[in-house]
Amino acid sequence: MKPTPFTLLFAATLLGLAAIWGVLAISLSQPYLGLTLSPQPELGFVWIADVDPDGPAAQVRPGAPLDSVGPISLRPFDLVEESDTAPSYAELEDFLERQEQLYALISAPSVTLTIAEPHAAQADVAPAPSRPIRDLPLVFWVQIVVGLISVVVGVWVWCLRQTQLAPQLLALAGIGIALSAFPAAIYSARELALPSALFRTLSAINHFGTLVFGVAMVSLFLTYPRRLVPAFVLWVITAIFAVVWVMEVFRILSPGPAQAIHLPVVILMLGILAGALAQFWTSRSDPVARAALRWFALAVILGAGTFVLLIIVPNLIGFAPTLSQGYAFLLFVPLFIGVAVGVARDRLFELEGWAFSILFYFVGVLLLLVLDAILIAFVAFERAPAFGLSLLLIALTYLPSRDWLARLITRKRNVNREDLFRRIVDVALTTDRLDQEQGWHQILRDVYQPLNLAQTEQPGPSAPEIHQEGVALSLPGAGPSTIAQCPWWAAVVQPAGQTLC
């Protein structure tokens, strides 16, 4: 018997929860010191930000640098969130070797911590064999929740349209996000160190999940809403990036982490954008496809594009990201919701009313971050004054231009209601039946700019009716029904409270 959509969705959710249980089991099985450590790369040390009063290192006072663990002096890079930000494979190997050494020290029955000024001291600590769940930071849970949401949303859309390629690709992309986020949650939320073999395995799974997501999204834009390439092209893309992943894992012809890991992600993002532009061009006469692509474009800009811009591109060119990668995973939530709605084609035309507001404020936040970074990097401002000045510039220049940008981008036509009412009255008072129909059709053309106007022999409805997934509009009238097919009328008619006159 064929499983129902509910059964499939329930099974996918259970598998996601089982994966989360495995992530928790690995995270909580690590040795525990009871320290909250913060890397300070600008100052060259690791800062003790907080101490668990009930933890093994309760005697250590916070607010001082942790100089060394046993005989090993700590470096800020020992606590890096993502190891593939290392400038070279030699430095990555050094990082993994130090992780192994530090893990051996904190797994011992006792370890000596050396604290620098202003609380210079040495403390002998007996690490706990496991980490309490309350010690897991917020960034850990963010990545877990995003991974689960991605799987559930992707599988949900696939359950509704199991035989179609686009929902299958969306489900695959959701699984890719989970494969990327779950391992990242383990190593990015570590207290100090993990075994090097575990770190390598988690990083490889993380990179594999990232490529799965990218390939699935490129394939989605190449096949939905219109198929642009034959099936073998999708298999060729998949094979290419499978080889790229194998070469990265085994370090074959890879000059460094940036080129082996981050460059393929940027290429996939460019492929997503190219596919979206090609879909816009090929669907220029299909209003439903265009509406679906509006969701796609908004989702990609808010989601994958911002993630690549803020996390991947800085790593590729040798700069430290300004945002934690763990929190950046939140950007994939609106991506999956938007793409899911586009693939499901549910209330597509409702995007027009608020898409500009989302994009406007998103661009404003992005400009704020860019200005803040420029002032800090090139003008040598401190963080607080730089942020304040950036906020002032955005408020004085960008925010006042909202209405002008809205008119420029949306290009909505303003209908003169007085003139429209006069024309409708003239048509209503026309005695000749043919002239009356021609006048009415001309009003519809001027207001809605339809692709086609058709007149049926059936009596008109008592109120406007929407057909064909929002493409056709049946209009009331004294005589036969008039059906308008147009590319953008729903943005005017669909929202509540909007009328013709």
N, C-alpha and C positions, 0 to 999 in steps of 0.2 A: 504494500500500500504506500502511495506517495505521501511523504510527510507534509503536514500543513505548514504554512508560513509561521504560525505561532511556535510549532515544534522546532523548526529550524532556528528561529530567533532565540528561543529558550536554550537550545543546545549551544549556540554561539556564546550566549551570555555566561552559561556555566563554564565553557572552556576559557573565556576571558577571566572569570573569577578564579578558576584553577591556576591560570598563569600568574595572577596576582598573588595567590597563596604561595606559589613557588618563589616569586620575587621577595615576598615578606620573609619566607623561611631562610633564604640566602642572606638577606640584610640583617636579620636578627641573630643569625648564628655567628656573627663576627665578634671578636674581642672588643671589650668596652672599657674605656678609660673614664668617661664622664666629663669630657672636655668639649666645648664648642670652640673650634679653632677657625680663625679667619686669616687667609693669606694676605699679605701686604706687599705686593711686588714692587711698588714705588719705593718702599722703605727697606726692602730686602729681608724681612723677617715674617714669622708666623705669630699672630697675636692670639692670646688666650682671651676670647670674648666673654666666655661664661663657664661656670663650673657647676656640675650637678651636685647639690649639697648631700645627696644620698649616694653618690657614685664613688668608685674606687679612688678617684683623685680629689676627694672632698677637701683635703688639707691644702690644695693649691689655691692661691689667690688669683682671681681674674684681673685683667687689666695690665698685663705684662707680656713681653715676647717669650715664647717657648723656644729656647735656644737649641736644645738637643733632646733626643730620645735615645737613652743609652749612649753609645759612642758616636751616633750619627747626628750631625748638625742638620737641622731642618732648613729647607728652602721653601719659598712661597709656592714654587711649581709642584711641590709634593702634594699640595692640596688642590691642584687644578681640577676644574670640573670636567673637562674633556681632554683626554690625553692626546688626541690627534691634533691639538693646537701646537704641539712641539715643532720647532722650526725645521728639524731634520730627523731622520730615522736614528741617527746616533744619539741624539738627545732623548728621543722616545725610548730607546733601549735603556739608556741610563735611568730614565724615570721609572721604567718597569722593574729594573734591578733594585732600585732604592725602595720601591713598593714592597718587593719581596723581603728585603732586609728589615724594613720597618715592621712588616707584618710578623716576621719571626720574633722581633723584640717584644711587641705588644701581646704576642701569644704565649710568652714565657710566664712562669709563675710570678715573677716580679721584674719591674723595669724602673730605671732611674730617669726621672725627668729633670732637666736643668732649665731653670727659669732665669731670665735676664732681669736687669734693672727695669722698673723701680722696686721689684719684689724679688731680688736675686736670692735664689735658694735652690736646693736640690731636694727632690721628693721621691721616695721609694714607693712605687704604686704596684698593687697587685690587680692586674686587669681582670674584669669579670669575663666569664667565658661566653656570654651572650649580651646582646644589646637590647634594652627595653624598648617596646614599641613607642612609648611616649617620647623617646629621644629622636625619632625619625623626623627630619625637618619638613616644613611645608612643601619645599620644592620636590621632595620625594612623592608626596601624595598628589601634587599637580600632575606629574608625569604619569602616575598610575591612572588617575581619573581620565586624562586625555586619551591614553591608550585604550581604555575600556569604552569610552564614548565613540571613538573612531571605529572600533570593531562593531559595536552595536548598531550605529547608524548605517555603516556600510552594508552589513548583513541584512538590516531591516529593509533597505531599498531593494536588495537582491531578492529577498523573500517575496516581495510584491511582484517582481518581474524576473522570474528565475531563468527564463529562456533567452533573455536579451543580453547582449554583450556589455553594454554600458553599466548596468547594475553589477554585473560580475566584476568588472574592472574597479568599480567604486568599492566593492567589498574587499577586493585584493589590496587596494590602496589603504583601507582601514586597517587591515592586518599588518601592512607594512609599517604604519605609524606605531602600532602596538609593539612590533618587533624592534622598532627603534627606541621607543619611550621606556619600555620595561627594563631593558639592560641599563639604559642611561640612568634610570632611577636608582639602581643599585650602586653604581660607581660614583655618580655625582653626589650622592648623599652619604658616602662613607665618612666615618669619623676621622680616620687618618690614612689607613692603607688597606689594600686587598692583596691576596696572592697574585703574583704576576700571571700565572696561567689562567686564573679566573678573569682577571682584567682583560687579557688578550681575547678570551672567548666572548666576553660581554661586548667588547668593542667591535669584534667581527660581526656579531649578531646585529648590533646597532647600525653598522654600515650597510649590512645586507637589507635590513628593514627600510633604511632611507632610500636605497636604490629600488627596492620593490615599489615603494610609494611613488617615486619619480617616474619609473617606467609605466606603472599603471595609469598615472595621470596623463602622461604623454599619449599613451594609447587611447585613453578616454577622449581626449581632445581631437585625436585623429579619426575617431569613429563616431562621435556623437556631437550634435544631433544628426550630422550627415557623415557617411563613410567617405573619407578622403583618400585612403590608401587600401590596397588589398591586404588580406590577412598575413601573407608571408612577411610583409614589411614589419608588422608588429612582432613577429617571431625573430626577425633579424635584430630589431632594437633590443629585445629581451636577451638574445644570445650575446650581443656586444657588451651589455652591462653586466651580464653574468661573468664574462671573461674579465671585465674590469675588476669585479669584486674578487675573483680568484687571484688575479695578479696583485691586488692590494694586500690580501691576506698573506700571500707567500712572498711579498716584496719582489715581484718580478718586473724588471724594467721600470721601477718606480723611483723617481728622483727624491721624493719626500712626501710626507703626509698631505701637504697642501695640494700637490698635483694629483696624488693617488686617491684622495678621499674627497676633498672639497671641490676640485675642478669638475669631476663628473656630475656632482649635484648642481653646480651652476649651469652646466650644459643641458641637463634635464630641465631646469627651470626655463631656459631659453627655448627649449623644445615645446614646453607647455604654452608659453606665450605665442610662439609661432603657430602652433595648432589652433589656439584661440582666435588669432587674427585670420587664419585661413577659414575657419568656420564662420566668422562674421562676414567674410566676403562671399562665401558660397551660399549663405542663408539670407542674403540681403533682401530677397523677395518672399521670405517665409517668416511671418511675424511670430509664430509660436517658437520656432527655432531661435529667433533673435531674442525672445524673452528668456528662454532657457539660458542662452549665452550671457545675458546680463547677470544672471545669478552666478554663472561660472566665473565671469570676469571679476565681479565683486568679491567672490569667495577666494579666488587666487590672489588678488591684490592684498586682501586682508590677511590671508593665511600664508601660503607657501612663499609668495613673493617677499613679504615682510620678513619671514624667517630667514630666507636666503640673504636678504639685504643686511639684516642686523647681525646674523650669526655666521653664515658661511662665507660671505664675501670678505669681511674683516679678517677671518682666519686665512683665507686664500692669499691676501695681500700682506699678511704679516702684522696685522693690528689686533689688539685684544677687543673682543666684542663688548659693547656697552651694556648688554642685557644678558642675564643668566640664561643659559640654554634651556634649563629646566622650566623656567617660567615662559620662555619663548614657545614651548610646546602648546601653550594655550591658544596660540594663533591658529592652530589646526582645527579648533572647535568650530569657529564660524565658517571655515573652509568646508568642512564636511557637511554642516547643516545647509549651506548655500548650494553646494554641488548636489546634495541629496534632493533638495527641492527642485533643482533644475532637471535632474534625471527623472524624478517622479512626475514632473510637469504639473505640480499642484499649485494653483493660484499664482501662476508665473507673472502675470501682469501687475500684481500688487507691488512689485519691486520699485516701479517707477516713482512712487510717491515719496519713498524715504531713502532710496539708494544714494541720491546726491548728498543728503545730510550725513550719511555714514562716511562717504568718501571725503566730504569736506572736512569733517572733524578728524578723520584719520590722517589726511594730508597735513592738517594743522599740527597734530602731535608729532608727525614725522619731521616737519620743518623745525619744530621746537627742539627735537633731539639733535638734528643736524647743526642748527645754530649753536646749541649748547656745546657740542663737540668741537666745533670750529673755534669758538671763543676760548675753550680750555686748551686746545692743542696749539693754536697759532697766535693767540693774543695773550696767553699766559694768565688768564683770569682764574680765580679760585672757583670751585664748583658752585657755591651758593650765589655769588654775584653774576656768574655766567648764566645760570638758570633764570635769575630774575630779569636780566637784560634781554635774554631770548624771549621770555614770556611777554615782556613789554613790547618788543618789536612785532611779535605775532599779533598782539592785541591791537596795535596801532595800524598795521599794514594789511595783514591777511584777513582778519575777522570782518572788517568793514566791507571787504570786497565780495562777501558771500552772495548777495543778490545779483551782482553783475556776473559772477561766475556761474550762478545757477541759470541765468538767461542764456549765457554763452554756450554752456554744455548741453542743457536739456532742450533748448530751442523750441520751447512750447509756444504755440501761437495764441495770442490774446484775442478772444472773440468780443467784438463790440456788441453787447447785449441789446442796446437800444436799436442799432441798425438791424440786428438779427430779428428782433421782434417785429419791426416794421416790415421786413421782407416776408416773414411768416404770415402776417396779417394780409399782405398783398396777395400771397398765394391762396390763402383761405377765401378771399373775396373774388378770386378769378372765376369767371363763369364758364370759360371753355375748359373742358376736362383735360385735353391734351396739354394745353398751356399750364394748367395747374400742376400736372405730374412733372412736366419739365422744370417748372420753377422750384418744386419741392426737391427734385433730384439735384438741382444746382445748389440749393442750400446745403444739402447733405455733402456734396463734393467740397464746398468751400469750408465747412466746419470740420469734417472728418478726414478729408483727403483719401477716400477709399481707393483700393486697388480696382474694385469692381462694384457696380450697382446692378442688382438683379431684381426683377419684379415677378412675383409668383401669382398664380390664379387664386390662391387661398386668401381668405380674409386676413387682414392684419391683426396682430395680437393686441390685447388691451394695454400692454406695457412692453417696453423694450425687452427682448430676450436674447441671451448670448448662446451661441452654438459653436461647434467645431473647435473645442478647446480655446475659446475666446477669440477666434478669428472672425466669425460672422456675427452680425448684429441684425436681428429682425426688428423693424420699427413699426409702431402703430400708425394707423391712418384711416381715412374714411373709405378707401377703396382697397385694392389688392395689397398684400404684404410686400414691403420693400426690404431686401436683404443687402446690407453693406458689408463688404469684405475689405478690410483696410489694415495697414501695418502698425498703426499706433493709436487707434481710437480708444483702446481699453484704458490707456493712461488718463483719458479725459472722463470716460463714462463710468468705469468700474468703481472708483472710490465712492464711499457712501456720501450722499448729499450733493453729488454732481448731477446736473441736468442739462438738457440741451439749451434751454432758454429760461 
